[in-house]
Amino acid sequence: MTRAFLFLTGLVLGFSPGESVLAPPAIGAKAPEFAIPNIDGQRHSLYGNKGRKAIVVVFISTDCPIANLYIPTLVELHKKYASKGVQFLAVNSNDQDSFADVVTHARERKVPFPVLKDSDHRAADALGARRNPEAFLLDSGFVIRYCGRIDDQYGYTFRRPAPTQTELKDALDDLLAGKPVRTPVTEVRGCLIGRDKK
């Protein structure tokens, strides 16, 4: 069997090399620190966002259709919540995406918040991320309060005119209001994070 065949089989069956060894932190656990470069080549530390009321980490890729459909949604959420003390971070952990690919992708789409390249899966492993676009909401102490999808507008076989469920937005609203997140975990539909090297 070739590596390509194994990779494609993994995509069909819903797993990727190394995925089974991931142990994501539980809701209520503190996210581990990671520091990886942004598209300007500067190292960006997760814990460097101290002082924010919340941090949203979303895993993206350059070629995943569902992840790309959600870029405008993330930009709009950033515009709405940045003034409320929320920091958005986009992380590309895919082996198939080069640093140059990530830079071009972010600049073409005019992403207004930091886009980071996670070449050795440090961030993805720290959070247990498996898919693009998978979102993690952390509170001011870097405790995980939500993980899952952004909303239900896009899926493998559908595109709704508008979402009927807005879990990431709802989680942000709950957290900023000092309330427990009403739905702390949801299933993510999207492309598996490319982990060919594992």
Secondary structure, DSSP 8 states (H G I E B T S, - for coil): --HHHHHHHHHHHT--TTGGG-----TTSB----EEEBTTS-EEEGGGGTT-SEEEEEEE-SS-HHHHHTHHHHHHHHHHHGGGTEEEEEEE--TTS-HHHHHHHHHHTT--S-EEE-TTSHHHHHHT--EETEEEEEETT-BEEEEE-S-SSB-SS-B-SS-S--HHHHHHHHHHTT---SS-B----SEE---TT-
